[in-house]
Amino acid sequence: MDLQEQLKKLFPEYQPSNEPEAVETQEHTLFIQKEPMICKYERRKGKATTLIEGYEGSDDDFKLLAKELKTKLSVGGTFKDGAIIIQGDYRDKIMNLLKEKGFKVKRVGG
């Protein structure tokens, strides 16, 4: 007995449709702020890290931005205490990516 027959026994009134479901995809727009975000270099436990701070929008938007940066750079990182922490010194690349998105970025440290 295949899956379709089992489903017919469980739900006799259900009529499957052959049309694919339309999924609406809407591009999420990030809040662009007037004040520049701060991109700084720090060493934590002897390892290089890049911190991005100063985002004025919602935390959910900042988390989406963190995820996008991590996937584009193919690096590890996290979102903690209102800051994005990226493993490694990627200040130049991060600043270019953020400028392409329309953010103002200020480089701090080294």
C-alpha positions as CSV (number, residue, x, y, z in Angstrom):
1,M,0.0,0.0,0.0
2,D,1.6,3.3,-1.1
3,L,1.3,6.6,0.7
4,Q,-1.5,8.0,-1.6
5,E,-3.7,5.1,-0.7
6,Q,-3.0,5.5,3.0
7,L,-3.9,9.2,2.8
8,K,-7.1,8.4,1.0
9,K,-8.1,6.0,3.8
10,L,-7.3,8.6,6.5
11,F,-8.8,11.6,4.7
12,P,-11.5,10.4,2.2
13,E,-12.8,13.9,1.5
14,Y,-9.4,15.4,0.6
15,Q,-8.9,16.0,-3.2
16,P,-5.2,16.6,-4.1
17,S,-4.5,19.4,-6.6
18,N,-1.8,19.1,-9.2
19,E,-1.2,22.9,-9.2
20,P,2.0,24.0,-7.5
21,E,1.5,26.3,-4.5
22,A,2.4,30.0,-5.2
23,V,4.8,31.2,-2.6
24,E,5.2,34.9,-2.3
25,T,8.8,36.0,-1.8
26,Q,9.3,39.5,-0.6
27,E,12.7,41.0,-0.3
28,H,13.3,42.2,3.3
29,T,14.6,45.8,3.4
30,L,17.0,46.7,6.2
31,F,16.7,50.0,8.2
32,I,19.4,52.4,6.8
33,Q,20.5,54.7,9.6
34,K,22.1,58.2,9.6
35,E,24.9,57.4,12.0
36,P,27.7,55.2,10.8
37,M,28.1,51.7,12.1
38,I,31.5,51.0,13.8
39,C,33.7,48.2,12.3
40,K,36.6,47.5,14.6
41,Y,39.3,44.9,15.0
42,E,40.0,43.2,18.3
43,R,42.0,40.2,19.6
44,R,40.1,37.8,21.8
45,K,42.1,35.0,23.4
46,G,44.9,35.6,20.9
47,K,42.6,35.3,17.9
48,A,41.6,38.1,15.5
49,T,37.9,39.1,15.5
50,T,36.0,41.8,13.7
51,L,33.2,43.6,15.6
52,I,30.3,45.5,14.0
53,E,28.4,47.8,16.3
54,G,26.0,50.7,16.3
55,Y,23.0,49.4,14.3
56,E,19.9,51.4,15.3
57,G,17.3,49.2,13.7
58,S,15.6,46.1,15.2
59,D,17.7,43.1,16.5
60,D,16.0,40.8,14.0
61,D,17.3,42.9,11.1
62,F,20.7,43.0,12.6
63,K,20.7,39.2,12.9
64,L,19.7,38.9,9.2
65,L,22.6,41.2,8.3
66,A,25.0,39.0,10.5
67,K,23.8,35.9,8.7
68,E,24.3,37.5,5.3
69,L,27.8,38.7,6.1
70,K,28.8,35.3,7.4
71,T,27.6,33.5,4.4
72,K,29.1,35.9,1.9
73,L,32.5,35.8,3.7
74,S,32.2,32.1,4.4
75,V,33.4,32.6,8.0
76,G,32.1,31.9,11.5
77,G,30.6,34.4,13.8
78,T,27.8,35.3,16.1
79,F,25.3,38.0,17.1
80,K,25.7,38.9,20.8
81,D,24.9,42.0,22.9
82,G,23.9,44.2,20.0
83,A,27.1,43.4,18.0
84,I,28.1,41.2,15.2
85,I,31.3,39.2,16.0
86,I,33.1,37.8,12.9
87,Q,36.0,35.4,13.3
88,G,39.1,36.9,11.6
89,D,40.1,40.3,10.3
90,Y,37.7,41.1,7.5
91,R,37.2,44.8,8.1
92,D,37.8,45.9,4.5
93,K,35.5,43.2,3.0
94,I,32.8,43.9,5.5
95,M,33.0,47.6,5.0
96,N,32.7,47.2,1.2
97,L,29.7,44.9,1.6
98,L,27.9,47.3,4.0
99,K,28.6,50.3,1.7
100,E,27.1,48.4,-1.2
101,K,24.0,47.9,0.9
102,G,23.8,51.7,1.6
103,F,25.2,51.8,5.2
104,K,27.7,54.3,6.4
105,V,30.7,52.5,8.1
106,K,33.4,53.9,10.3
107,R,36.7,52.0,10.7
108,V,38.0,52.0,14.3
109,G,41.4,50.6,15.4
110,G,44.5,49.6,13.6
